[in-house]
């Protein structure tokens, strides 16, 4: 945990992991392969300093497919937190690892909005003050399904389904992570 805040949070950002915060290498289970996207560390620290809660929301079907165990996902997340400058291997205010197979009924797997909705309720947040950031259409759909703003990050892979969904739903696309700091100024006034 990043530490308790004295003031009420300004809002929250929900982040996809692979392809958004770190480079997507496909079914990542080796912490040694974790590499931050450009600008991620500075941007997340700036958002936290501006009063936003930060949450990690990641689909990890490699667990259900038997490619690796949940402990490998946790090791990768710990390495991510370390690269972000976390103490005690925790950086985010909360996280959701959705290990379901894509063909299984979703419990938390994006585009299911369950984690976002539960987090909004648990922290007493307004949906207008929350943003889901991701590179895939499932990330964007999770945000839209939860009734919050979604932002498409396009760096490693230009997912045509995400591009189409973003276009159809007037979702902003960013190619530089630092743009989130500018967009954060409008959170709550959407």
N, C-alpha and C positions, 0 to 999 in steps of 0.2 A: 504494500500500500504506500502511496506517496506521502501519507501523513494526513492528519485531520486538519480541516480548514476551520478557521475561526468564523468566516463569513459564509453566507449562503452562496452556493455555486452560481455562476453567471449562466451556466448551461453545460452541455456535454457534447463531446465528440466521440463517436464510435468509429473505430478503425478496423478495416480488414487487415490481415497480416501480409500474406504472400502476394507480391505484385503491387502492394500499396506501401507498407512500411519497410519491407525488405524485398530484395530481388526474388522473383519466383523461379526456383530451380526445379520445381515439380516434386511433389511428395517429399518435402524436406524433413529429414530426420537427423541430420548431422549438424550439431551446433557450430562446427567449424566452417560451415558454408553460409552462415548468416552474414549478410551484408546489407547495411542500411541503404535505403534510397537517398539520393542527394537531398539535403535540407531537412530531413525528417527530425533529427535530434534537435536542431535549433527551433524548428517550428513547434514541436510538441512542448518544449520548455517555454516558448513564448505563449502558447495557448494556456498552459497551466498557470503561468504568471498573470495572465489576463483573467483568471478566475474560472476557467473551464475544467470540468472533470473529464478524464480521459479513460476510455474503455477499449479493450481489445476484443474483437468478435471474429473468430476464425473457424471456417469449415475445415475439418481434417479427416476426410474420408479414408485416408491411408490407414487409419486405425481400423475401421470396419472392413477394409479390404485385406487386412492382415499384413500390410507392408511394414508396419512398425507399431509399437505400443504407445499408450498415452504418456508413458514416462519420456519417450523420445520427443513428443510434442512439448512437454513441460521443459525439457532441457533446451530446446530451441527457443522457447519463450523466455527462459532465464537468460540465455545469451543475448536475445533482443534487449531485454531489460538492462543488462550489463552495458551494452553498446549505447543505450540511451542515458547512461550515467546513474542508474538506480543503485540504491543501497539495499542490501539484503535480498537481491535478485527480484525485487518487486518495483515496478514503475507505474503500472496502471491502477486506476481506482477500482477496477474490476475487470474480469475477463470471462469470456465464454468460449470454450472449445466444443465445437459441434462435431463429434466423431461419426455421425450417421453416414451410411452409404447413400449415395444420391437416389437409389431406387427404393429405399426404405421410407416409411412414413416419417416426416420431419418432426423432431422434438424441438431442437434448437437450430438445425441446419438452415442457413440462409437459402431462400428468401423469407423463411419464417421470421416474423418480427418479435417472437416471444421474449428473447433476451432484452431487446431494446425496450419493449413495453414494461417488463418486470423491473428493469433498471430505472426507467422514468418514474414508475410508481414508488419504488423503494427510496429514491432520493428526492421525491417531491418536485420533480422537474416539470416544466412546461414543454410540450412537444415543439413549440415554436422556438425553443432555445437549444434544440438538439440537432445534430448533423451526423449523418452516416457517410463515411468516406471509403470508397473502394474502387477497384478496377474492373470488376465483373458485373454482369447484369444482376446476378443473385445478390450482390452487395447493395446495389441501387434499389432493387425491388424490396429488400428488407427495410430500407429506410422509408420508401414510399408506403409499404404495407403498414408500417408503424405510425404513419402520419407525420414524419419528420422530414426535414430537408435532406436531400442526398446530393453528394458531389462526386463526380467521376474523376478519378486520377488515372491518367494515361501516360505510362512511361515505358515499362518493359514490353508489354504486349498490348496491341490495339485490338481489343476484343470487339468484333463487329456487333455482337448481340448487345453489349454494353453501350456502344455508340448509338445503335438504333433506339434502344430504350431511353437513353439520355435525350436524344433528339425528340422523340415522341412525347416526353414528359418535361421538357424544358429544364433539364438538369444541367447545371454548369459542369464543364469539363476543364480541369486544370492539368498542366504539364509540368509545373514547377510547384513543389510542395510549399514553398514560402507563400504562395497565393492564398493559402488557408488563413493566414494571419489577417489579410485584407478582408477575406470573406467573413471572418469571425466578427468584424465590426458590425455586420448586418444581421447577425444571429439574434433572433428574438423580435426582429422587425420584418420578417418575411411576409 
